Amino acid sequence: MVRLLQFGGQAIIYVGMAFWLGYFADSPVYTHLEPDRAQIKLSVVHSAERKGECRRRTAEELAELPANMRTPFDCPRERLPIRIEVLLDGAVVYDETQSASGLAHSGRTRAYATFPAEPGRHILEARMIASGRSDGYDYQHKAEVELSPMENFVIDFRAETGGFRFLDGSATSQAAD
């Protein structure tokens, strides 16, 4: 009799868990993106310029260093922060300054952001300063884009291919500006 009660109790718990999992597998309904909206995603991974110039070590400095550390140049590890701006129809939708990663701020700078947009034709511009310059931009790209409802439009950055790329589901627009 005790064995029957144990199996019955387990069956009730298992059925209850199955209903609980079944309910939450389909409910509540989650909407990632509204049906009448588009989304723009920004993805940047970049190493900015070093914060200072390399300098040549003197013979005396080299002699003072241990043998395994005798490199002719002394270069700072720290990198400059990068500033990224994204404009949609002339209005700034993203403007951030990001520091380099790592304890010594010597790694790559990473930025990822998403922002909603109205479907339709827009002028999209992405620009970035990754050096110590005070005017102008190191990388910029401006294009007219067509956003569809529920579209994920990507702004990607690749320094080795010239900078910003605008990627929608059908075509690629590369920066040449």
C-alpha positions as CSV (number, residue, x, y, z in Angstrom):
1,M,0.0,0.0,0.0
2,V,2.8,2.4,0.9
3,R,4.5,1.6,-2.5
4,L,1.3,2.5,-4.3
5,L,1.0,5.8,-2.5
6,Q,4.7,6.6,-3.5
7,F,4.0,5.9,-7.2
8,G,0.8,7.8,-7.1
9,G,2.5,10.8,-5.5
10,Q,5.3,10.7,-8.1
11,A,2.8,10.5,-10.9
12,I,1.0,13.5,-9.6
13,I,4.2,15.5,-9.4
14,Y,5.4,14.4,-12.9
15,V,2.1,15.3,-14.5
16,G,2.1,18.7,-12.7
17,M,5.6,19.4,-13.9
18,A,4.7,18.4,-17.4
19,F,1.7,20.8,-17.5
20,W,3.9,23.6,-15.9
21,L,6.6,23.1,-18.6
22,G,4.1,22.8,-21.4
23,Y,2.4,26.1,-20.4
24,F,5.7,28.1,-20.1
25,A,7.0,26.6,-23.4
26,D,4.4,28.5,-25.3
27,S,3.1,31.2,-22.9
28,P,3.3,34.0,-22.2
29,V,3.8,35.1,-25.8
30,Y,7.1,37.0,-26.2
31,T,7.4,39.5,-29.0
32,H,11.1,40.3,-29.8
33,L,10.2,43.0,-32.3
34,E,6.9,44.8,-32.9
35,P,5.4,43.8,-36.2
36,D,5.3,47.4,-37.4
37,R,8.9,48.3,-36.4
38,A,12.4,47.6,-37.7
39,Q,15.6,47.3,-35.7
40,I,19.1,48.5,-36.3
41,K,22.0,46.7,-34.7
42,L,25.5,48.1,-34.3
43,S,28.5,45.8,-33.9
44,V,32.0,47.2,-33.5
45,V,35.2,45.4,-32.5
46,H,38.3,47.6,-33.1
47,S,41.8,48.4,-31.8
48,A,42.3,52.1,-31.7
49,E,45.7,53.7,-32.0
50,R,48.1,53.6,-29.1
51,K,47.9,56.4,-26.6
52,G,51.6,57.5,-27.0
53,E,54.4,57.1,-29.5
54,C,57.1,54.5,-29.3
55,R,60.5,55.7,-28.3
56,R,64.0,54.2,-28.9
57,R,65.8,53.1,-25.8
58,T,69.3,54.3,-25.2
59,A,72.2,51.8,-24.9
60,E,72.4,52.6,-21.1
61,E,68.7,51.7,-20.7
62,L,69.1,48.5,-22.6
63,A,72.1,47.5,-20.5
64,E,70.1,48.0,-17.3
65,L,67.3,45.6,-18.5
66,P,67.4,41.8,-18.1
67,A,68.5,40.0,-21.2
68,N,65.0,38.7,-22.0
69,M,63.5,42.3,-21.9
70,R,66.0,44.1,-24.2
71,T,63.8,45.3,-27.0
72,P,65.0,48.4,-28.8
73,F,61.7,50.2,-28.5
74,D,59.5,51.2,-25.5
75,C,55.9,51.4,-26.6
76,P,53.0,52.2,-24.3
77,R,50.3,49.5,-24.2
78,E,47.3,51.7,-23.5
79,R,45.1,52.5,-26.5
80,L,42.9,55.5,-27.1
81,P,39.2,55.3,-26.6
82,I,36.9,55.3,-29.6
83,R,33.9,57.4,-30.2
84,I,31.1,56.0,-32.3
85,E,28.1,58.0,-33.6
86,V,25.1,56.7,-35.5
87,L,22.6,59.1,-37.1
88,L,19.3,58.2,-38.6
89,D,17.8,61.0,-40.8
90,G,20.2,63.5,-39.2
91,A,19.2,62.7,-35.6
92,V,21.7,61.1,-33.3
93,V,20.5,57.7,-32.2
94,Y,23.8,56.5,-30.7
95,D,26.8,58.5,-29.4
96,E,29.2,56.6,-27.1
97,T,32.8,56.8,-26.2
98,Q,34.2,53.3,-25.4
99,S,37.5,52.5,-23.7
100,A,39.8,49.6,-24.7
101,S,39.3,46.3,-22.9
102,G,41.8,44.8,-20.5
103,L,43.5,45.9,-17.3
104,A,46.0,48.0,-19.2
105,H,43.4,49.2,-21.6
106,S,45.4,47.6,-24.4
107,G,42.8,45.3,-25.9
108,R,40.1,45.7,-28.5
109,T,37.2,48.1,-28.0
110,R,33.8,46.4,-28.3
111,A,30.5,48.1,-28.8
112,Y,27.1,46.5,-29.4
113,A,23.8,48.4,-29.5
114,T,20.3,48.0,-30.9
115,F,17.7,50.6,-31.4
116,P,14.2,50.5,-33.0
117,A,13.4,52.4,-36.2
118,E,10.3,53.1,-38.3
119,P,10.1,51.1,-41.5
120,G,10.7,53.0,-44.8
121,R,13.5,54.9,-46.5
122,H,16.1,56.6,-44.3
123,I,19.5,58.2,-44.5
124,L,21.7,56.2,-42.1
125,E,25.2,57.4,-41.2
126,A,27.8,55.7,-39.0
127,R,31.1,57.4,-38.0
128,M,34.0,56.7,-35.7
129,I,37.1,58.4,-34.2
130,A,39.8,55.9,-33.3
131,S,42.7,58.2,-33.1
132,G,43.7,61.4,-31.3
133,R,42.3,63.7,-34.0
134,S,40.1,66.6,-32.9
135,D,38.2,67.2,-36.1
136,G,36.7,64.9,-38.6
137,Y,36.4,61.1,-38.4
138,D,38.7,58.2,-39.1
139,Y,35.8,56.1,-40.5
140,Q,32.4,57.1,-41.8
141,H,29.8,55.7,-44.1
142,K,26.5,57.3,-45.1
143,A,23.8,55.6,-47.3
144,E,20.2,55.7,-48.1
145,V,18.6,52.5,-46.7
146,E,15.2,50.9,-47.0
147,L,14.0,49.3,-43.7
148,S,11.2,46.7,-43.8
149,P,8.9,45.9,-40.9
150,M,10.5,43.4,-38.5
151,E,13.9,43.7,-40.3
152,N,17.1,43.4,-38.4
153,F,19.4,45.9,-40.2
154,V,23.1,45.5,-39.2
155,I,25.9,48.1,-39.1
156,D,29.1,46.1,-38.9
157,F,32.6,47.4,-38.6
158,R,35.7,45.8,-40.2
159,A,38.8,48.0,-40.4
160,E,40.5,45.6,-42.8
161,T,37.7,46.1,-45.4
162,G,37.5,49.8,-45.1
163,G,35.3,50.5,-42.1
164,F,31.6,50.4,-41.7
165,R,29.3,48.0,-43.7
166,F,25.5,48.2,-43.8
167,L,24.0,44.8,-44.0
168,D,20.3,44.1,-44.7
169,G,19.0,40.7,-45.6
170,S,19.5,41.2,-49.4
171,A,22.5,43.4,-50.1
172,T,25.8,44.7,-48.6
173,S,26.9,48.4,-48.8
174,Q,30.6,48.9,-48.1
175,A,32.2,52.1,-46.8
176,A,34.3,54.0,-49.3
177,D,33.7,57.5,-47.9
